[in-house]
Amino acid sequence: MAEKSRKLELLGVVTSDKMDKTVVVTVERMEKHPVFEKYIRRRARFKAHDERNECRPGDKVLIRECRPLSKDKSWRVVKILERQE
C-alpha cells in the first residue's frame, strides 16, 4: 500500500505582490546558536502561487509545498490568515 505523502506547510508574511499570480512570502524562525546559546532570527523567502491575486503586502498566509510551477515557484497559498489594514 502506498503511503500518502505529507506536504510541508509554513506560516509567513507577504512581502511583495508585484508579479501576476505570484507573491513573495517571508518565513521567520528562531534558531538557537550551538555555542553561545542565544536565539537567532532566521528568514527564508519563498515565491508562492496566488491564483486569484488576493494577497497584499503584510498579509499573514499559510503556504503549502507543491509541484514546481515555474523556475522559482513551488509553493501555493492555501489560506489568508490575517489581513493587513
Order of alpha helices (4+ residues) and beta strands (2+ residues): beta-beta-beta-beta-beta
